[in-house]
Amino acid sequence: MDKEKEIWRDIANYRGHYQVSNMGRIKSLKPGNAFYGKIRKQVLERSGYMRVYLFVGGGVKKYLVHRLVVGAFVGLKNGLVIDHIDNNKKNNALSNLDQVTCAENSRRARVDGLMSIGENRPATNLKNCEVELIKRILVAKNNKEIKITHSGIAEIFKCSRKAVNQINTGETWGHI
């Protein structure tokens, strides 16, 4: 298998100072600089993404490496986010990056098992079986078989009225 050839492009607003490669590396270009021609060190953020610090004119700015790669080679598109295709946030090779909508990024994360849903979400107080029961109560309520408010349901299941409303509209717990 042929190894992908590393291609370098200028970083917008840093032309002549820094370049980014299609492999996700950043190098310094300014002659006379102690770091001239050297690959810049990247820092792993708590979020799992790689960040790099760029210095020009006495100032310093930090950038997410995947955004620099896509910006230089494809161009960042408004309203889209960058997906790491292999789910490895440290792999910033252009071939591993894809611009997608937030909804598509979330869908991919769910399919790949990166996003918890239902009772597996750390922020939920409800269990799947409780949501099934809430949905049955809501169906009976909507069919006028029983008389109960969303606040009443929330009180029974020790959750918020908003949670009951979101279950009712299908905004959350749609997989149940």
Z-matrix of the N, CA and C atoms (Angstrom, degrees):
N
C 1 1.458
C 2 1.527 1 108.97
N 3 1.343 2 116.65 1 131.37
C 4 1.457 3 120.68 2 -179.84
C 5 1.523 4 110.61 3 -74.91
N 6 1.318 5 114.35 4 138.87
C 7 1.456 6 119.60 5 176.59
C 8 1.534 7 107.90 6 -77.86
N 9 1.318 8 116.04 7 137.12
C 10 1.460 9 120.99 8 -179.61
C 11 1.529 10 109.57 9 -63.83
N 12 1.334 11 116.52 10 136.38
C 13 1.461 12 121.68 11 -179.55
C 14 1.528 13 109.76 12 -76.49
N 15 1.316 14 115.62 13 134.12
C 16 1.465 15 119.78 14 179.69
C 17 1.525 16 109.37 15 -81.00
N 18 1.317 17 114.72 16 125.65
C 19 1.468 18 122.49 17 -179.60
C 20 1.524 19 107.70 18 -117.87
N 21 1.334 20 116.65 19 137.11
C 22 1.462 21 121.34 20 -177.48
C 23 1.522 22 110.54 21 -110.55
N 24 1.329 23 116.35 22 141.20
C 25 1.471 24 123.05 23 176.03
C 26 1.527 25 108.86 24 -134.12
N 27 1.343 26 114.62 25 150.15
C 28 1.468 27 119.46 26 175.35
C 29 1.521 28 110.65 27 -65.31
N 30 1.322 29 115.23 28 147.65
C 31 1.468 30 121.32 29 174.31
C 32 1.523 31 107.16 30 -90.56
N 33 1.328 32 116.76 31 128.61
C 34 1.471 33 121.77 32 179.72
C 35 1.525 34 109.25 33 -53.47
N 36 1.318 35 116.04 34 139.86
C 37 1.471 36 124.94 35 -178.64
C 38 1.534 37 113.04 36 71.16
N 39 1.333 38 118.13 37 1.00
C 40 1.465 39 122.14 38 178.93
C 41 1.526 40 110.92 39 -133.25
N 42 1.346 41 117.05 40 23.17
C 43 1.467 42 120.71 41 -179.26
C 44 1.531 43 109.80 42 -56.80
N 45 1.325 44 114.77 43 132.97
C 46 1.453 45 120.24 44 -178.32
C 47 1.516 46 113.43 45 84.47
N 48 1.315 47 117.11 46 -8.80
C 49 1.461 48 121.14 47 -179.89
C 50 1.533 49 112.46 48 -111.26
N 51 1.360 50 115.53 49 -44.25
C 52 1.459 51 119.83 50 -177.11
C 53 1.519 52 110.73 51 -141.98
N 54 1.333 53 114.99 52 150.76
C 55 1.464 54 121.51 53 172.00
C 56 1.518 55 109.20 54 -131.30
N 57 1.342 56 114.65 55 156.17
C 58 1.456 57 122.16 56 177.10
C 59 1.529 58 107.26 57 -121.27
N 60 1.333 59 115.71 58 145.96
C 61 1.460 60 118.96 59 179.72
C 62 1.521 61 110.70 60 -105.42
N 63 1.328 62 115.05 61 163.02
C 64 1.461 63 120.85 62 176.80
C 65 1.528 64 111.31 63 -68.27
N 66 1.326 65 117.52 64 -7.26
C 67 1.465 66 122.67 65 177.27
C 68 1.528 67 111.47 66 -96.55
N 69 1.350 68 116.50 67 -1.29
C 70 1.461 69 120.28 68 176.68
C 71 1.520 70 114.74 69 88.90
N 72 1.341 71 116.25 70 21.43
C 73 1.463 72 119.59 71 177.83
C 74 1.524 73 109.24 72 -105.62
N 75 1.343 74 116.21 73 151.78
C 76 1.463 75 123.07 74 -179.42
C 77 1.528 76 107.36 75 -120.36
N 78 1.341 77 116.47 76 135.71
C 79 1.471 78 118.17 77 176.28
C 80 1.520 79 110.43 78 -130.59
N 81 1.332 80 113.75 79 152.36
C 82 1.457 81 122.54 80 179.00
C 83 1.527 82 108.74 81 -88.92
N 84 1.339 83 116.43 82 140.09
C 85 1.466 84 120.37 83 -176.36
C 86 1.525 85 114.43 84 -115.84
N 87 1.298 86 118.49 85 -19.32
C 88 1.467 87 121.24 86 -169.30
C 89 1.528 88 111.85 87 -67.19
N 90 1.346 89 117.09 88 113.90
C 91 1.467 90 119.90 89 176.94
C 92 1.532 91 110.09 90 -60.68
N 93 1.313 92 115.86 91 145.24
C 94 1.463 93 120.22 92 -179.79
C 95 1.526 94 111.75 93 90.36
N 96 1.324 95 116.79 94 -16.27
C 97 1.455 96 121.86 95 177.90
C 98 1.532 97 107.78 96 -80.81
N 99 1.322 98 117.31 97 140.91
C 100 1.465 99 121.28 98 -179.93
C 101 1.526 100 111.59 99 -59.84
N 102 1.337 101 116.53 100 -23.53
C 103 1.466 102 120.92 101 -178.39
C 104 1.527 103 112.40 102 -99.11
N 105 1.334 104 118.14 103 10.82
C 106 1.465 105 122.57 104 -176.33
C 107 1.523 106 111.87 105 -51.28
N 108 1.323 107 116.13 106 124.44
C 109 1.451 108 122.26 107 176.63
C 110 1.521 109 114.80 108 76.60
N 111 1.314 110 116.63 109 1.18
C 112 1.465 111 119.56 110 -176.99
C 113 1.526 112 111.54 111 -94.74
N 114 1.319 113 114.40 112 150.43
C 115 1.462 114 121.36 113 176.26
C 116 1.525 115 107.87 114 -74.95
N 117 1.334 116 115.38 115 130.41
C 118 1.462 117 121.31 116 -179.21
C 119 1.528 118 110.77 117 -74.91
N 120 1.317 119 115.06 118 141.32
C 121 1.455 120 121.23 119 177.00
C 122 1.534 121 108.24 120 -71.20
N 123 1.318 122 116.01 121 139.43
C 124 1.460 123 121.65 122 176.17
C 125 1.518 124 109.03 123 -108.57
N 126 1.325 125 114.88 124 147.67
C 127 1.457 126 121.43 125 -177.20
C 128 1.524 127 108.83 126 -113.03
N 129 1.324 128 115.98 127 135.86
C 130 1.455 129 120.65 128 177.34
C 131 1.521 130 108.62 129 -84.53
N 132 1.328 131 115.67 130 119.36
C 133 1.461 132 121.39 131 178.67
C 134 1.524 133 110.03 132 -80.84
N 135 1.327 134 116.81 133 161.31
C 136 1.469 135 120.88 134 177.11
C 137 1.522 136 111.50 135 -58.80
N 138 1.331 137 116.30 136 -28.08
C 139 1.461 138 121.67 137 179.83
C 140 1.528 139 111.81 138 -71.55
N 141 1.329 140 117.16 139 -12.24
C 142 1.458 141 121.76 140 -178.93
C 143 1.521 142 113.26 141 96.97
N 144 1.337 143 117.29 142 -7.31
C 145 1.463 144 121.58 143 179.88
C 146 1.523 145 110.32 144 -88.13
N 147 1.327 146 115.49 145 153.02
C 148 1.461 147 121.49 146 177.85
C 149 1.528 148 108.89 147 -89.72
N 150 1.336 149 115.05 148 138.01
C 151 1.456 150 122.17 149 -178.04
C 152 1.524 151 108.07 150 -127.33
N 153 1.339 152 115.32 151 150.39
C 154 1.459 153 120.58 152 177.79
C 155 1.537 154 108.00 153 -133.25
N 156 1.330 155 116.05 154 146.93
C 157 1.463 156 121.56 155 178.13
C 158 1.519 157 108.57 156 -103.06
N 159 1.341 158 116.64 157 129.85
C 160 1.461 159 122.15 158 178.96
C 161 1.519 160 108.95 159 -116.65
N 162 1.336 161 115.58 160 134.01
C 163 1.457 162 122.27 161 -177.10
C 164 1.519 163 109.60 162 -114.07
N 165 1.340 164 116.82 163 130.96
C 166 1.463 165 121.54 164 173.04
C 167 1.523 166 107.90 165 -152.14
N 168 1.323 167 115.72 166 133.77
C 169 1.462 168 120.75 167 175.38
C 170 1.513 169 114.06 168 59.02
N 171 1.301 170 117.66 169 35.98
C 172 1.458 171 121.15 170 177.77
C 173 1.524 172 113.92 171 82.75
N 174 1.315 173 117.53 172 -6.84
C 175 1.460 174 120.47 173 179.20
C 176 1.514 175 111.88 174 -106.10
N 177 1.311 176 116.01 175 160.49
C 178 1.453 177 121.35 176 179.02
C 179 1.524 178 108.70 177 -131.18
N 180 1.332 179 115.81 178 139.74
C 181 1.464 180 121.72 179 175.24
C 182 1.515 181 107.90 180 -133.62
N 183 1.335 182 115.45 181 147.99
C 184 1.463 183 119.55 182 177.47
C 185 1.524 184 109.23 183 -107.62
N 186 1.336 185 114.74 184 143.47
C 187 1.462 186 121.64 185 -176.55
C 188 1.519 187 110.20 186 -136.19
N 189 1.326 188 115.55 187 145.47
C 190 1.460 189 120.68 188 171.45
C 191 1.525 190 107.10 189 -77.01
N 192 1.321 191 116.85 190 129.45
C 193 1.463 192 121.96 191 -173.46
C 194 1.527 193 111.40 192 -62.00
N 195 1.334 194 118.47 193 -42.11
C 196 1.464 195 119.81 194 -177.74
C 197 1.532 196 111.33 195 -61.70
N 198 1.332 197 117.52 196 -31.53
C 199 1.466 198 120.36 197 177.98
C 200 1.533 199 111.36 198 -72.09
N 201 1.323 200 117.08 199 -35.10
C 202 1.465 201 120.50 200 176.58
C 203 1.525 202 110.56 201 -66.44
N 204 1.333 203 116.84 202 -41.70
C 205 1.470 204 121.63 203 -179.25
C 206 1.533 205 109.55 204 -62.48
N 207 1.315 206 116.45 205 -53.94
C 208 1.472 207 119.82 206 -178.40
C 209 1.529 208 110.67 207 -63.87
N 210 1.314 209 117.19 208 -40.44
C 211 1.461 210 120.70 209 179.12
C 212 1.522 211 112.88 210 -59.40
N 213 1.325 212 116.91 211 -41.09
C 214 1.466 213 121.23 212 -177.13
C 215 1.528 214 112.73 213 -77.38
N 216 1.323 215 117.90 214 -34.06
C 217 1.464 216 120.10 215 -172.42
C 218 1.527 217 114.30 216 -101.83
N 219 1.315 218 118.06 217 -28.26
C 220 1.464 219 120.77 218 -175.69
C 221 1.522 220 111.17 219 -122.75
N 222 1.324 221 115.76 220 -37.42
C 223 1.463 222 122.02 221 -174.46
C 224 1.524 223 109.44 222 98.52
N 225 1.313 224 115.54 223 130.12
C 226 1.464 225 120.16 224 179.73
C 227 1.522 226 109.21 225 -74.69
N 228 1.308 227 116.29 226 132.99
C 229 1.460 228 121.64 227 -178.42
C 230 1.518 229 109.74 228 -105.49
N 231 1.342 230 116.63 229 132.80
C 232 1.466 231 121.76 230 179.41
C 233 1.522 232 110.91 231 -58.63
N 234 1.333 233 115.53 232 138.81
C 235 1.451 234 120.98 233 175.79
C 236 1.517 235 114.62 234 81.97
N 237 1.333 236 117.62 235 -0.22
C 238 1.468 237 120.36 236 179.61
C 239 1.528 238 109.76 237 -113.82
N 240 1.313 239 115.49 238 155.25
C 241 1.462 240 122.34 239 175.59
C 242 1.523 241 107.85 240 -117.18
N 243 1.317 242 116.09 241 167.19
C 244 1.462 243 120.14 242 -178.14
C 245 1.526 244 109.41 243 -103.14
N 246 1.318 245 115.28 244 125.54
C 247 1.461 246 122.94 245 178.95
C 248 1.518 247 109.22 246 -101.63
N 249 1.328 248 116.65 247 133.16
C 250 1.464 249 121.68 248 171.35
C 251 1.525 250 106.28 249 -87.07
N 252 1.301 251 117.38 250 107.84
C 253 1.459 252 123.39 251 -171.56
C 254 1.527 253 111.90 252 -55.92
N 255 1.331 254 117.74 253 -41.30
C 256 1.473 255 120.25 254 -178.58
C 257 1.535 256 112.36 255 -88.64
N 258 1.329 257 117.05 256 6.81
C 259 1.470 258 124.72 257 179.26
C 260 1.525 259 113.63 258 67.17
N 261 1.329 260 117.71 259 9.67
C 262 1.460 261 122.19 260 178.06
C 263 1.524 262 107.89 261 -98.58
N 264 1.327 263 116.75 262 104.93
C 265 1.463 264 121.68 263 -176.52
C 266 1.521 265 113.03 264 -67.02
N 267 1.327 266 117.14 265 -12.68
C 268 1.469 267 121.03 266 177.43
C 269 1.522 268 111.59 267 -87.03
N 270 1.327 269 117.47 268 -15.06
C 271 1.463 270 121.59 269 -179.06
C 272 1.523 271 108.69 270 -90.53
N 273 1.337 272 115.76 271 95.42
C 274 1.458 273 121.29 272 -176.65
C 275 1.525 274 113.28 273 -102.66
N 276 1.324 275 116.52 274 26.21
C 277 1.467 276 120.73 275 174.57
C 278 1.531 277 107.99 276 -67.31
N 279 1.318 278 116.18 277 140.16
C 280 1.464 279 121.20 278 -179.11
C 281 1.523 280 111.13 279 -54.51
N 282 1.319 281 117.63 280 -37.41
C 283 1.465 282 121.65 281 -179.11
C 284 1.532 283 112.44 282 -66.40
N 285 1.342 284 117.64 283 -13.65
C 286 1.459 285 122.24 284 179.76
C 287 1.527 286 112.61 285 -102.42
N 288 1.322 287 117.40 286 1.93
C 289 1.466 288 120.83 287 -174.73
C 290 1.518 289 110.56 288 -113.96
N 291 1.331 290 115.62 289 139.16
C 292 1.460 291 121.74 290 -177.47
C 293 1.521 292 108.05 291 -142.25
N 294 1.332 293 117.32 292 131.38
C 295 1.461 294 120.41 293 175.94
C 296 1.520 295 109.25 294 -87.37
N 297 1.330 296 115.80 295 125.67
C 298 1.466 297 122.03 296 -176.78
C 299 1.525 298 109.29 297 -140.54
N 300 1.322 299 115.78 298 168.62
C 301 1.463 300 120.11 299 174.57
C 302 1.533 301 108.85 300 -72.01
N 303 1.316 302 116.30 301 162.19
C 304 1.470 303 120.49 302 175.90
C 305 1.521 304 109.87 303 -59.36
N 306 1.330 305 116.63 304 -41.17
C 307 1.467 306 120.67 305 -179.10
C 308 1.530 307 110.64 306 -62.18
N 309 1.327 308 117.41 307 -43.49
C 310 1.466 309 120.77 308 179.80
C 311 1.526 310 110.59 309 -67.14
N 312 1.333 311 117.01 310 -38.91
C 313 1.458 312 120.94 311 178.02
C 314 1.534 313 110.29 312 -61.92
N 315 1.324 314 116.79 313 -42.39
C 316 1.468 315 121.58 314 177.72
C 317 1.522 316 110.70 315 -66.09
N 318 1.337 317 117.12 316 -40.96
C 319 1.461 318 120.71 317 179.03
C 320 1.526 319 110.22 318 -61.03
N 321 1.328 320 116.05 319 -45.52
C 322 1.470 321 120.21 320 179.38
C 323 1.528 322 110.90 321 -62.50
N 324 1.321 323 116.54 322 -40.14
C 325 1.469 324 120.27 323 -179.89
C 326 1.527 325 110.42 324 -64.32
N 327 1.342 326 117.73 325 -39.47
C 328 1.466 327 120.51 326 177.64
C 329 1.522 328 110.58 327 -65.90
N 330 1.340 329 116.93 328 -45.16
C 331 1.471 330 121.59 329 -179.58
C 332 1.527 331 110.32 330 -61.05
N 333 1.332 332 116.63 331 -38.87
C 334 1.469 333 121.18 332 -177.87
C 335 1.530 334 112.69 333 -84.39
N 336 1.332 335 116.72 334 1.26
C 337 1.461 336 120.71 335 177.93
C 338 1.514 337 114.57 336 77.30
N 339 1.326 338 117.26 337 19.63
C 340 1.464 339 121.06 338 -179.17
C 341 1.520 340 112.58 339 -90.99
N 342 1.329 341 116.75 340 -17.36
C 343 1.453 342 120.39 341 -176.91
C 344 1.522 343 109.00 342 -118.37
N 345 1.301 344 115.35 343 123.11
C 346 1.457 345 120.32 344 179.73
C 347 1.517 346 110.16 345 -75.79
N 348 1.341 347 115.28 346 142.85
C 349 1.461 348 120.06 347 174.99
C 350 1.518 349 108.59 348 -129.38
N 351 1.329 350 114.83 349 159.28
C 352 1.456 351 120.42 350 176.60
C 353 1.514 352 112.92 351 62.96
N 354 1.316 353 115.88 352 -141.44
C 355 1.462 354 121.01 353 -175.33
C 356 1.526 355 112.48 354 -68.10
N 357 1.321 356 118.08 355 -11.29
C 358 1.466 357 121.06 356 177.53
C 359 1.523 358 112.90 357 -80.85
N 360 1.335 359 116.92 358 -9.34
C 361 1.462 360 120.47 359 176.80
C 362 1.517 361 108.91 360 -73.75
N 363 1.319 362 117.64 361 131.76
C 364 1.463 363 119.82 362 -178.95
C 365 1.532 364 113.07 363 -62.33
N 366 1.331 365 118.18 364 -27.56
C 367 1.462 366 121.08 365 -173.58
C 368 1.531 367 113.88 366 -84.62
N 369 1.314 368 118.92 367 -3.70
C 370 1.461 369 119.37 368 -175.42
C 371 1.522 370 112.07 369 -94.18
N 372 1.328 371 114.65 370 148.44
C 373 1.467 372 121.04 371 175.40
C 374 1.521 373 110.54 372 -103.66
N 375 1.315 374 116.56 373 -10.64
C 376 1.461 375 121.25 374 -173.95
C 377 1.527 376 111.49 375 -95.18
N 378 1.306 377 115.37 376 150.61
C 379 1.461 378 122.79 377 173.16
C 380 1.528 379 107.84 378 -101.28
N 381 1.330 380 116.56 379 157.28
C 382 1.465 381 121.05 380 179.73
C 383 1.526 382 111.80 381 -54.12
N 384 1.332 383 116.79 382 -42.36
C 385 1.473 384 120.36 383 -178.41
C 386 1.525 385 111.38 384 -65.48
N 387 1.337 386 117.42 385 -33.28
C 388 1.471 387 120.58 386 177.41
C 389 1.528 388 110.49 387 -68.77
N 390 1.325 389 116.48 388 -39.42
C 391 1.465 390 120.26 389 179.07
C 392 1.528 391 110.06 390 -66.47
N 393 1.330 392 116.91 391 -38.82
C 394 1.473 393 120.01 392 175.69
C 395 1.528 394 110.11 393 -58.05
N 396 1.326 395 116.59 394 -43.10
C 397 1.458 396 121.46 395 179.37
C 398 1.532 397 111.06 396 -67.15
N 399 1.335 398 116.81 397 -42.88
C 400 1.474 399 120.84 398 176.66
C 401 1.521 400 109.49 399 -57.76
N 402 1.341 401 116.94 400 -43.75
C 403 1.470 402 120.24 401 -179.58
C 404 1.531 403 111.14 402 -63.51
N 405 1.338 404 117.46 403 -38.61
C 406 1.468 405 120.15 404 177.37
C 407 1.523 406 110.94 405 -64.92
N 408 1.339 407 116.00 406 -41.41
C 409 1.466 408 120.54 407 177.67
C 410 1.528 409 110.10 408 -63.14
N 411 1.333 410 116.84 409 -42.61
C 412 1.473 411 120.51 410 179.97
C 413 1.529 412 111.23 411 -63.73
N 414 1.326 413 117.65 412 -39.99
C 415 1.468 414 120.81 413 177.41
C 416 1.529 415 109.26 414 -61.63
N 417 1.337 416 116.77 415 -46.78
C 418 1.465 417 120.67 416 179.11
C 419 1.526 418 110.72 417 -62.46
N 420 1.330 419 116.96 418 -39.97
C 421 1.479 420 121.88 419 178.11
C 422 1.527 421 109.67 420 -63.39
N 423 1.332 422 117.06 421 -47.24
C 424 1.472 423 121.20 422 -178.13
C 425 1.525 424 112.02 423 -66.78
N 426 1.334 425 116.19 424 -28.05
C 427 1.476 426 120.63 425 176.47
C 428 1.529 427 111.61 426 -86.61
N 429 1.331 428 116.09 427 4.02
C 430 1.464 429 123.58 428 179.26
C 431 1.529 430 112.79 429 62.39
N 432 1.333 431 116.34 430 27.64
C 433 1.464 432 121.50 431 176.58
C 434 1.526 433 110.49 432 -81.21
N 435 1.341 434 116.23 433 -30.02
C 436 1.465 435 120.90 434 176.22
C 437 1.513 436 108.70 435 -134.74
N 438 1.322 437 115.20 436 159.06
C 439 1.463 438 120.24 437 -179.83
C 440 1.524 439 107.91 438 -115.83
N 441 1.320 440 116.23 439 109.03
C 442 1.465 441 122.44 440 179.03
C 443 1.526 442 107.79 441 -154.82
N 444 1.314 443 116.16 442 147.00
C 445 1.464 444 120.68 443 178.95
C 446 1.530 445 109.41 444 -93.81
N 447 1.328 446 114.71 445 164.74
C 448 1.467 447 119.08 446 175.19
C 449 1.527 448 109.78 447 -62.75
N 450 1.325 449 116.71 448 -35.34
C 451 1.467 450 120.52 449 177.05
C 452 1.522 451 110.64 450 -63.86
N 453 1.328 452 116.69 451 -38.74
C 454 1.463 453 121.29 452 178.10
C 455 1.521 454 111.35 453 -64.07
N 456 1.335 455 116.46 454 -42.58
C 457 1.470 456 120.77 455 177.55
C 458 1.530 457 109.69 456 -63.55
N 459 1.336 458 116.14 457 -43.47
C 460 1.463 459 121.34 458 -179.90
C 461 1.527 460 110.95 459 -60.42
N 462 1.316 461 116.19 460 -40.06
C 463 1.465 462 120.58 461 179.90
C 464 1.543 463 110.67 462 -64.75
N 465 1.310 464 116.68 463 -42.11
C 466 1.471 465 121.18 464 179.98
C 467 1.531 466 110.84 465 -62.08
N 468 1.338 467 116.56 466 -42.85
C 469 1.474 468 120.56 467 -174.29
C 470 1.536 469 113.17 468 -97.01
N 471 1.344 470 115.97 469 5.75
C 472 1.464 471 121.33 470 178.32
C 473 1.532 472 112.17 471 53.26
N 474 1.328 473 113.57 472 51.22
C 475 1.463 474 120.46 473 175.89
C 476 1.531 475 107.29 474 -135.42
N 477 1.298 476 117.82 475 179.63
C 478 1.462 477 120.59 476 -178.91
C 479 1.531 478 111.32 477 -85.18
N 480 1.322 479 114.78 478 157.22
C 481 1.465 480 120.63 479 175.33
C 482 1.522 481 109.34 480 -62.36
N 483 1.328 482 116.04 481 -35.91
C 484 1.466 483 120.69 482 178.39
C 485 1.532 484 110.73 483 -60.78
N 486 1.342 485 116.77 484 -40.35
C 487 1.469 486 120.54 485 178.64
C 488 1.523 487 110.33 486 -61.37
N 489 1.326 488 116.42 487 -42.39
C 490 1.469 489 120.51 488 178.57
C 491 1.524 490 109.99 489 -64.51
N 492 1.337 491 117.35 490 -43.24
C 493 1.476 492 121.41 491 178.27
C 494 1.532 493 110.34 492 -59.71
N 495 1.334 494 117.23 493 -42.83
C 496 1.464 495 121.07 494 -178.29
C 497 1.532 496 111.32 495 -68.82
N 498 1.321 497 116.84 496 -34.94
C 499 1.468 498 120.03 497 174.82
C 500 1.525 499 109.05 498 -65.96
N 501 1.324 500 116.50 499 -42.32
C 502 1.467 501 122.27 500 -178.49
C 503 1.533 502 112.02 501 -62.17
N 504 1.330 503 116.98 502 -40.36
C 505 1.472 504 120.76 503 -177.83
C 506 1.530 505 112.25 504 -85.33
N 507 1.328 506 116.81 505 -10.36
C 508 1.468 507 120.14 506 -178.47
C 509 1.515 508 113.03 507 84.94
N 510 1.326 509 116.21 508 6.62
C 511 1.468 510 120.53 509 179.71
C 512 1.524 511 110.63 510 -64.15
N 513 1.348 512 116.12 511 -35.24
C 514 1.465 513 121.50 512 175.77
C 515 1.518 514 108.86 513 -127.68
N 516 1.303 515 116.27 514 162.05
C 517 1.464 516 123.76 515 176.39
C 518 1.530 517 111.74 516 60.21
N 519 1.317 518 117.58 517 29.48
C 520 1.466 519 121.12 518 179.72
C 521 1.514 520 113.84 519 -67.10
N 522 1.318 521 117.16 520 -17.51
C 523 1.469 522 120.77 521 179.65
C 524 1.522 523 113.06 522 -78.57
N 525 1.326 524 117.25 523 -9.40
C 526 1.478 525 121.84 524 -179.39
C 527 1.520 526 108.61 525 -95.11
